[in-house]
């Protein structure tokens, strides 16, 4: 499916808005984090949590987007979606890495992306602009189609991200993550058992958006995970591809719930082949 991006001038505006909103929501979740923060409710399982700040941050993002671009759609991790009356749907994760946030581990992010197509259908959408901010470290990743990928830090100049020549898979540091449901975790463990002997090592940081951006920045060589939702990957997807990486699913499919794979072209192909075989051996969840 061919998805037509907006004109360059609009892409610039979308990227700027992504950056502005991610930073604002990032300040909110850090500055107004309650000292007695707890779980507001759970979603798919008892370990799949929502804090009061997840909903507050998403409400802020939705309000700001509707004010700036009232015809655009909105899809977020928490409650409160809006159908699109334009070609753009905003896909946001108010806190990617909520468990890290709950425990005070400084590896969580706000992810904001502008997308085209239908982000609820795998293979039928793509991000055109996005920003991912770690509000604790001040790292801000952002990109738009055709504009390159950038990393900015608090008080520092921006750095354009370009993937260099990757290592072989045997020397690659790979990132991954695990789902909340027990059956999915068992399946992921079987796949990981096949992958682990074939890479340098594995890292599980706890935020898919930061992990994918880490591939763009070169602090991870590659990344894979089953079970990601559109809001987990949308902004980071455009960051890694604008840095020269490949972001896909398995066996010619687009990235989606079944699997996402990120890395420089040669390494991506190696990892995808290993994952495809491992997934087949692991069978159904």
Secondary structure, 3 states (H helix, E strand, C coil): CCCCCCCHHHHHHHHHHHHHHHHHHHHHHHHCCCCCCCEEEECCCCCCEEEHHHHHHHHHHHHHHHHHCCCCEEEECCCCCECCCCCEEEEEEEEECHHHHHHCCCCCEEEEEEEEECCCCCCCEEEEEEEEEECCCCEEEEEECCCCEEEECCCCCCEEECCCCCCCHHHCEEECCCCCCHHHHHHHHHHHHHHHCCCCEEECCCCHHHHHHHHHHCCCCEEEECCCCHHHHHHHHHHHHHCCEEEECCCCCCCCCCCEEEEEHHHHHHHHHHHHHHHHHHCCC
